[in-house]
Amino acid sequence: MANTKSVMDKAERKKVKRAARKKAAPKPKRTTPRGSLKKKVRKLVRGQSKR
């Protein structure tokens, strides 16, 4: 992303960012599923409640 700290006008900053995004190389396809690093939720055991 382009450094837009020096650009004060909001519309101008948006233009600069859009241009930078267009120029950037496309991201590669994912090799792992998106949520693979998320902690998995354990299923609760049926039967007696916890509390």
mmCIF file of the N, C-alpha and C atoms, coordinates in Angstrom:
data_MODEL
# 
_entry.id   MODEL 
# 
loop_
_atom_site.group_PDB 
_atom_site.id 
_atom_site.type_symbol 
_atom_site.label_atom_id 
_atom_site.label_alt_id 
_atom_site.label_comp_id 
_atom_site.label_asym_id 
_atom_site.label_entity_id 
_atom_site.label_seq_id 
_atom_site.pdbx_PDB_ins_code 
_atom_site.Cartn_x 
_atom_site.Cartn_y 
_atom_site.Cartn_z 
_atom_site.occupancy 
_atom_site.B_iso_or_equiv 
_atom_site.pdbx_formal_charge 
_atom_site.auth_seq_id 
_atom_site.auth_comp_id 
_atom_site.auth_asym_id 
_atom_site.auth_atom_id 
_atom_site.pdbx_PDB_model_num 
ATOM 1   N N  . MET A 1 1  ? 0.846   -1.178  0.000  1.00 0.00 ? 1  MET A N  1 
ATOM 2   C CA . MET A 1 1  ? 0.000   0.000   0.000  1.00 0.00 ? 1  MET A CA 1 
ATOM 3   C C  . MET A 1 1  ? 0.893   1.242   0.000  1.00 0.00 ? 1  MET A C  1 
ATOM 4   N N  . ALA A 1 2  ? 0.448   2.256   -0.687 1.00 0.00 ? 2  ALA A N  1 
ATOM 5   C CA . ALA A 1 2  ? 1.217   3.486   -0.783 1.00 0.00 ? 2  ALA A CA 1 
ATOM 6   C C  . ALA A 1 2  ? 1.203   4.231   0.556  1.00 0.00 ? 2  ALA A C  1 
ATOM 7   N N  . ASN A 1 3  ? 2.269   4.963   0.837  1.00 0.00 ? 3  ASN A N  1 
ATOM 8   C CA . ASN A 1 3  ? 2.332   5.749   2.064  1.00 0.00 ? 3  ASN A CA 1 
ATOM 9   C C  . ASN A 1 3  ? 1.542   7.035   1.848  1.00 0.00 ? 3  ASN A C  1 
ATOM 10  N N  . THR A 1 4  ? 0.412   7.185   2.541  1.00 0.00 ? 4  THR A N  1 
ATOM 11  C CA . THR A 1 4  ? -0.469  8.339   2.324  1.00 0.00 ? 4  THR A CA 1 
ATOM 12  C C  . THR A 1 4  ? -0.508  9.259   3.540  1.00 0.00 ? 4  THR A C  1 
ATOM 13  N N  . LYS A 1 5  ? 0.519   9.164   4.410  1.00 0.00 ? 5  LYS A N  1 
ATOM 14  C CA . LYS A 1 5  ? 0.539   10.018  5.609  1.00 0.00 ? 5  LYS A CA 1 
ATOM 15  C C  . LYS A 1 5  ? 0.626   11.495  5.248  1.00 0.00 ? 5  LYS A C  1 
ATOM 16  N N  . SER A 1 6  ? 1.346   11.801  4.158  1.00 0.00 ? 6  SER A N  1 
ATOM 17  C CA . SER A 1 6  ? 1.551   13.202  3.794  1.00 0.00 ? 6  SER A CA 1 
ATOM 18  C C  . SER A 1 6  ? 0.329   13.805  3.097  1.00 0.00 ? 6  SER A C  1 
ATOM 19  N N  . VAL A 1 7  ? -0.577  12.958  2.548  1.00 0.00 ? 7  VAL A N  1 
ATOM 20  C CA . VAL A 1 7  ? -1.751  13.458  1.825  1.00 0.00 ? 7  VAL A CA 1 
ATOM 21  C C  . VAL A 1 7  ? -2.853  13.767  2.826  1.00 0.00 ? 7  VAL A C  1 
ATOM 22  N N  . MET A 1 8  ? -3.265  15.023  2.869  1.00 0.00 ? 8  MET A N  1 
ATOM 23  C CA . MET A 1 8  ? -4.267  15.425  3.860  1.00 0.00 ? 8  MET A CA 1 
ATOM 24  C C  . MET A 1 8  ? -5.698  15.304  3.342  1.00 0.00 ? 8  MET A C  1 
ATOM 25  N N  . ASP A 1 9  ? -5.924  15.567  2.058  1.00 0.00 ? 9  ASP A N  1 
ATOM 26  C CA . ASP A 1 9  ? -7.264  15.522  1.489  1.00 0.00 ? 9  ASP A CA 1 
ATOM 27  C C  . ASP A 1 9  ? -7.741  14.080  1.372  1.00 0.00 ? 9  ASP A C  1 
ATOM 28  N N  . LYS A 1 10 ? -8.934  13.807  1.883  1.00 0.00 ? 10 LYS A N  1 
ATOM 29  C CA . LYS A 1 10 ? -9.449  12.438  1.922  1.00 0.00 ? 10 LYS A CA 1 
ATOM 30  C C  . LYS A 1 10 ? -9.637  11.846  0.523  1.00 0.00 ? 10 LYS A C  1 
ATOM 31  N N  . ALA A 1 11 ? -10.219 12.619  -0.374 1.00 0.00 ? 11 ALA A N  1 
ATOM 32  C CA . ALA A 1 11 ? -10.470 12.142  -1.737 1.00 0.00 ? 11 ALA A CA 1 
ATOM 33  C C  . ALA A 1 11 ? -9.161  11.860  -2.471 1.00 0.00 ? 11 ALA A C  1 
ATOM 34  N N  . GLU A 1 12 ? -8.203  12.739  -2.267 1.00 0.00 ? 12 GLU A N  1 
ATOM 35  C CA . GLU A 1 12 ? -6.890  12.564  -2.912 1.00 0.00 ? 12 GLU A CA 1 
ATOM 36  C C  . GLU A 1 12 ? -6.198  11.310  -2.398 1.00 0.00 ? 12 GLU A C  1 
ATOM 37  N N  . ARG A 1 13 ? -6.290  11.117  -1.084 1.00 0.00 ? 13 ARG A N  1 
ATOM 38  C CA . ARG A 1 13 ? -5.679  9.933   -0.454 1.00 0.00 ? 13 ARG A CA 1 
ATOM 39  C C  . ARG A 1 13 ? -6.301  8.650   -1.016 1.00 0.00 ? 13 ARG A C  1 
ATOM 40  N N  . LYS A 1 14 ? -7.620  8.688   -1.192 1.00 0.00 ? 14 LYS A N  1 
ATOM 41  C CA . LYS A 1 14 ? -8.345  7.537   -1.733 1.00 0.00 ? 14 LYS A CA 1 
ATOM 42  C C  . LYS A 1 14 ? -7.854  7.205   -3.142 1.00 0.00 ? 14 LYS A C  1 
ATOM 43  N N  . LYS A 1 15 ? -7.660  8.259   -3.953 1.00 0.00 ? 15 LYS A N  1 
ATOM 44  C CA . LYS A 1 15 ? -7.169  8.085   -5.330 1.00 0.00 ? 15 LYS A CA 1 
ATOM 45  C C  . LYS A 1 15 ? -5.802  7.415   -5.336 1.00 0.00 ? 15 LYS A C  1 
ATOM 46  N N  . VAL A 1 16 ? -4.901  7.904   -4.458 1.00 0.00 ? 16 VAL A N  1 
ATOM 47  C CA . VAL A 1 16 ? -3.536  7.368   -4.392 1.00 0.00 ? 16 VAL A CA 1 
ATOM 48  C C  . VAL A 1 16 ? -3.563  5.899   -3.991 1.00 0.00 ? 16 VAL A C  1 
ATOM 49  N N  . LYS A 1 17 ? -4.393  5.583   -3.005 1.00 0.00 ? 17 LYS A N  1 
ATOM 50  C CA . LYS A 1 17 ? -4.495  4.202   -2.522 1.00 0.00 ? 17 LYS A CA 1 
ATOM 51  C C  . LYS A 1 17 ? -5.041  3.279   -3.593 1.00 0.00 ? 17 LYS A C  1 
ATOM 52  N N  . ARG A 1 18 ? -6.086  3.736   -4.286 1.00 0.00 ? 18 ARG A N  1 
ATOM 53  C CA . ARG A 1 18 ? -6.685  2.925   -5.359 1.00 0.00 ? 18 ARG A CA 1 
ATOM 54  C C  . ARG A 1 18 ? -5.670  2.621   -6.448 1.00 0.00 ? 18 ARG A C  1 
ATOM 55  N N  . ALA A 1 19 ? -4.907  3.658   -6.836 1.00 0.00 ? 19 ALA A N  1 
ATOM 56  C CA . ALA A 1 19 ? -3.896  3.486   -7.885 1.00 0.00 ? 19 ALA A CA 1 
ATOM 57  C C  . ALA A 1 19 ? -2.838  2.477   -7.457 1.00 0.00 ? 19 ALA A C  1 
ATOM 58  N N  . ALA A 1 20 ? -2.427  2.553   -6.184 1.00 0.00 ? 20 ALA A N  1 
ATOM 59  C CA . ALA A 1 20 ? -1.410  1.638   -5.662 1.00 0.00 ? 20 ALA A CA 1 
ATOM 60  C C  . ALA A 1 20 ? -1.936  0.209   -5.643 1.00 0.00 ? 20 ALA A C  1 
ATOM 61  N N  . ARG A 1 21 ? -3.214  0.073   -5.292 1.00 0.00 ? 21 ARG A N  1 
ATOM 62  C CA . ARG A 1 21 ? -3.821  -1.252  -5.225 1.00 0.00 ? 21 ARG A CA 1 
ATOM 63  C C  . ARG A 1 21 ? -3.899  -1.881  -6.613 1.00 0.00 ? 21 ARG A C  1 
ATOM 64  N N  . LYS A 1 22 ? -4.178  -1.040  -7.609 1.00 0.00 ? 22 LYS A N  1 
ATOM 65  C CA . LYS A 1 22 ? -4.271  -1.524  -8.983 1.00 0.00 ? 22 LYS A CA 1 
ATOM 66  C C  . LYS A 1 22 ? -2.911  -1.985  -9.494 1.00 0.00 ? 22 LYS A C  1 
ATOM 67  N N  . LYS A 1 23 ? -1.867  -1.241  -9.093 1.00 0.00 ? 23 LYS A N  1 
ATOM 68  C CA . LYS A 1 23 ? -0.520  -1.530  -9.564 1.00 0.00 ? 23 LYS A CA 1 
ATOM 69  C C  . LYS A 1 23 ? 0.076   -2.777  -8.898 1.00 0.00 ? 23 LYS A C  1 
ATOM 70  N N  . ALA A 1 24 ? -0.370  -3.078  -7.685 1.00 0.00 ? 24 ALA A N  1 
ATOM 71  C CA . ALA A 1 24 ? 0.206   -4.189  -6.922 1.00 0.00 ? 24 ALA A CA 1 
ATOM 72  C C  . ALA A 1 24 ? -0.079  -5.526  -7.597 1.00 0.00 ? 24 ALA A C  1 
ATOM 73  N N  . ALA A 1 25 ? 0.851   -6.464  -7.402 1.00 0.00 ? 25 ALA A N  1 
ATOM 74  C CA . ALA A 1 25 ? 0.692   -7.797  -7.985 1.00 0.00 ? 25 ALA A CA 1 
ATOM 75  C C  . ALA A 1 25 ? -0.440  -8.529  -7.293 1.00 0.00 ? 25 ALA A C  1 
ATOM 76  N N  . PRO A 1 26 ? -1.214  -9.335  -8.021 1.00 0.00 ? 26 PRO A N  1 
ATOM 77  C CA . PRO A 1 26 ? -2.320  -10.053 -7.384 1.00 0.00 ? 26 PRO A CA 1 
ATOM 78  C C  . PRO A 1 26 ? -1.811  -11.072 -6.367 1.00 0.00 ? 26 PRO A C  1 
ATOM 79  N N  . LYS A 1 27 ? -2.572  -11.239 -5.311 1.00 0.00 ? 27 LYS A N  1 
ATOM 80  C CA . LYS A 1 27 ? -2.169  -12.167 -4.256 1.00 0.00 ? 27 LYS A CA 1 
ATOM 81  C C  . LYS A 1 27 ? -2.282  -13.601 -4.768 1.00 0.00 ? 27 LYS A C  1 
ATOM 82  N N  . PRO A 1 28 ? -1.382  -14.488 -4.319 1.00 0.00 ? 28 PRO A N  1 
ATOM 83  C CA . PRO A 1 28 ? -1.469  -15.882 -4.762 1.00 0.00 ? 28 PRO A CA 1 
ATOM 84  C C  . PRO A 1 28 ? -2.664  -16.590 -4.138 1.00 0.00 ? 28 PRO A C  1 
ATOM 85  N N  . LYS A 1 29 ? -3.085  -17.679 -4.743 1.00 0.00 ? 29 LYS A N  1 
ATOM 86  C CA . LYS A 1 29 ? -4.200  -18.462 -4.218 1.00 0.00 ? 29 LYS A CA 1 
ATOM 87  C C  . LYS A 1 29 ? -3.786  -19.076 -2.888 1.00 0.00 ? 29 LYS A C  1 
ATOM 88  N N  . ARG A 1 30 ? -4.750  -19.257 -2.008 1.00 0.00 ? 30 ARG A N  1 
ATOM 89  C CA . ARG A 1 30 ? -4.453  -19.820 -0.695 1.00 0.00 ? 30 ARG A CA 1 
ATOM 90  C C  . ARG A 1 30 ? -4.032  -21.289 -0.808 1.00 0.00 ? 30 ARG A C  1 
ATOM 91  N N  . THR A 1 31 ? -3.065  -21.668 0.020  1.00 0.00 ? 31 THR A N  1 
ATOM 92  C CA . THR A 1 31 ? -2.630  -23.069 0.036  1.00 0.00 ? 31 THR A CA 1 
ATOM 93  C C  . THR A 1 31 ? -3.258  -23.802 1.219  1.00 0.00 ? 31 THR A C  1 
ATOM 94  N N  . THR A 1 32 ? -3.660  -23.047 2.250  1.00 0.00 ? 32 THR A N  1 
ATOM 95  C CA . THR A 1 32 ? -4.313  -23.649 3.418  1.00 0.00 ? 32 THR A CA 1 
ATOM 96  C C  . THR A 1 32 ? -5.674  -23.003 3.590  1.00 0.00 ? 32 THR A C  1 
ATOM 97  N N  . PRO A 1 33 ? -6.606  -23.709 4.219  1.00 0.00 ? 33 PRO A N  1 
ATOM 98  C CA . PRO A 1 33 ? -7.923  -23.098 4.456  1.00 0.00 ? 33 PRO A CA 1 
ATOM 99  C C  . PRO A 1 33 ? -7.811  -21.859 5.333  1.00 0.00 ? 33 PRO A C  1 
ATOM 100 N N  . ARG A 1 34 ? -8.758  -20.925 5.188  1.00 0.00 ? 34 ARG A N  1 
ATOM 101 C CA . ARG A 1 34 ? -8.674  -19.638 5.873  1.00 0.00 ? 34 ARG A CA 1 
ATOM 102 C C  . ARG A 1 34 ? -8.649  -19.760 7.398  1.00 0.00 ? 34 ARG A C  1 
ATOM 103 N N  . GLY A 1 35 ? -9.473  -20.610 7.968  1.00 0.00 ? 35 GLY A N  1 
ATOM 104 C CA . GLY A 1 35 ? -9.553  -20.673 9.429  1.00 0.00 ? 35 GLY A CA 1 
ATOM 105 C C  . GLY A 1 35 ? -8.678  -21.744 10.044 1.00 0.00 ? 35 GLY A C  1 
ATOM 106 N N  . SER A 1 36 ? -7.657  -22.180 9.333  1.00 0.00 ? 36 SER A N  1 
ATOM 107 C CA . SER A 1 36 ? -6.867  -23.320 9.790  1.00 0.00 ? 36 SER A CA 1 
ATOM 108 C C  . SER A 1 36 ? -6.090  -23.039 11.077 1.00 0.00 ? 36 SER A C  1 
ATOM 109 N N  . LEU A 1 37 ? -5.771  -21.769 11.341 1.00 0.00 ? 37 LEU A N  1 
ATOM 110 C CA . LEU A 1 37 ? -5.003  -21.451 12.544 1.00 0.00 ? 37 LEU A CA 1 
ATOM 111 C C  . LEU A 1 37 ? -5.890  -21.158 13.745 1.00 0.00 ? 37 LEU A C  1 
ATOM 112 N N  . LYS A 1 38 ? -7.204  -21.108 13.504 1.00 0.00 ? 38 LYS A N  1 
ATOM 113 C CA . LYS A 1 38 ? -8.134  -20.847 14.607 1.00 0.00 ? 38 LYS A CA 1 
ATOM 114 C C  . LYS A 1 38 ? -8.164  -22.021 15.572 1.00 0.00 ? 38 LYS A C  1 
ATOM 115 N N  . LYS A 1 39 ? -8.372  -21.719 16.840 1.00 0.00 ? 39 LYS A N  1 
ATOM 116 C CA . LYS A 1 39 ? -8.468  -22.774 17.825 1.00 0.00 ? 39 LYS A CA 1 
ATOM 117 C C  . LYS A 1 39 ? -9.813  -23.468 17.659 1.00 0.00 ? 39 LYS A C  1 
ATOM 118 N N  . LYS A 1 40 ? -9.815  -24.768 17.617 1.00 0.00 ? 40 LYS A N  1 
ATOM 119 C CA . LYS A 1 40 ? -11.045 -25.524 17.410 1.00 0.00 ? 40 LYS A CA 1 
ATOM 120 C C  . LYS A 1 40 ? -11.843 -25.602 18.717 1.00 0.00 ? 40 LYS A C  1 
ATOM 121 N N  . VAL A 1 41 ? -13.170 -25.556 18.600 1.00 0.00 ? 41 VAL A N  1 
ATOM 122 C CA . VAL A 1 41 ? -14.039 -25.626 19.769 1.00 0.00 ? 41 VAL A CA 1 
ATOM 123 C C  . VAL A 1 41 ? -14.373 -27.085 20.023 1.00 0.00 ? 41 VAL A C  1 
ATOM 124 N N  . ARG A 1 42 ? -14.131 -27.531 21.239 1.00 0.00 ? 42 ARG A N  1 
ATOM 125 C CA . ARG A 1 42 ? -14.417 -28.929 21.576 1.00 0.00 ? 42 ARG A CA 1 
ATOM 126 C C  . ARG A 1 42 ? -15.897 -29.110 21.806 1.00 0.00 ? 42 ARG A C  1 
ATOM 127 N N  . LYS A 1 43 ? -16.425 -30.230 21.328 1.00 0.00 ? 43 LYS A N  1 
ATOM 128 C CA . LYS A 1 43 ? -17.840 -30.521 21.517 1.00 0.00 ? 43 LYS A CA 1 
ATOM 129 C C  . LYS A 1 43 ? -18.085 -30.908 22.964 1.00 0.00 ? 43 LYS A C  1 
ATOM 130 N N  . LEU A 1 44 ? -19.169 -30.378 23.519 1.00 0.00 ? 44 LEU A N  1 
ATOM 131 C CA . LEU A 1 44 ? -19.507 -30.717 24.899 1.00 0.00 ? 44 LEU A CA 1 
ATOM 132 C C  . LEU A 1 44 ? -20.043 -32.135 24.963 1.00 0.00 ? 44 LEU A C  1 
ATOM 133 N N  . VAL A 1 45 ? -19.721 -32.813 26.038 1.00 0.00 ? 45 VAL A N  1 
ATOM 134 C CA . VAL A 1 45 ? -20.170 -34.187 26.216 1.00 0.00 ? 45 VAL A CA 1 
ATOM 135 C C  . VAL A 1 45 ? -21.635 -34.186 26.616 1.00 0.00 ? 45 VAL A C  1 
ATOM 136 N N  . ARG A 1 46 ? -22.376 -35.100 26.054 1.00 0.00 ? 46 ARG A N  1 
ATOM 137 C CA . ARG A 1 46 ? -23.775 -35.222 26.434 1.00 0.00 ? 46 ARG A CA 1 
ATOM 138 C C  . ARG A 1 46 ? -23.873 -35.735 27.850 1.00 0.00 ? 46 ARG A C  1 
ATOM 139 N N  . GLY A 1 47 ? -24.982 -35.419 28.521 1.00 0.00 ? 47 GLY A N  1 
ATOM 140 C CA . GLY A 1 47 ? -25.183 -35.945 29.871 1.00 0.00 ? 47 GLY A CA 1 
ATOM 141 C C  . GLY A 1 47 ? -25.181 -34.847 30.898 1.00 0.00 ? 47 GLY A C  1 
ATOM 142 N N  . GLN A 1 48 ? -24.469 -35.100 31.994 1.00 0.00 ? 48 GLN A N  1 
ATOM 143 C CA . GLN A 1 48 ? -24.495 -34.189 33.134 1.00 0.00 ? 48 GLN A CA 1 
ATOM 144 C C  . GLN A 1 48 ? -23.980 -32.799 32.733 1.00 0.00 ? 48 GLN A C  1 
ATOM 145 N N  . SER A 1 49 ? -24.731 -31.754 33.155 1.00 0.00 ? 49 SER A N  1 
ATOM 146 C CA . SER A 1 49 ? -24.313 -30.390 32.816 1.00 0.00 ? 49 SER A CA 1 
ATOM 147 C C  . SER A 1 49 ? -23.092 -29.996 33.644 1.00 0.00 ? 49 SER A C  1 
ATOM 148 N N  . LYS A 1 50 ? -22.385 -29.011 33.142 1.00 0.00 ? 50 LYS A N  1 
ATOM 149 C CA . LYS A 1 50 ? -21.140 -28.600 33.826 1.00 0.00 ? 50 LYS A CA 1 
ATOM 150 C C  . LYS A 1 50 ? -21.416 -27.910 35.157 1.00 0.00 ? 50 LYS A C  1 
ATOM 151 N N  . ARG A 1 51 ? -22.518 -27.164 35.229 1.00 0.00 ? 51 ARG A N  1 
ATOM 152 C CA . ARG A 1 51 ? -22.809 -26.455 36.486 1.00 0.00 ? 51 ARG A CA 1 
ATOM 153 C C  . ARG A 1 51 ? -24.185 -26.814 36.985 1.00 0.00 ? 51 ARG A C  1 
# 
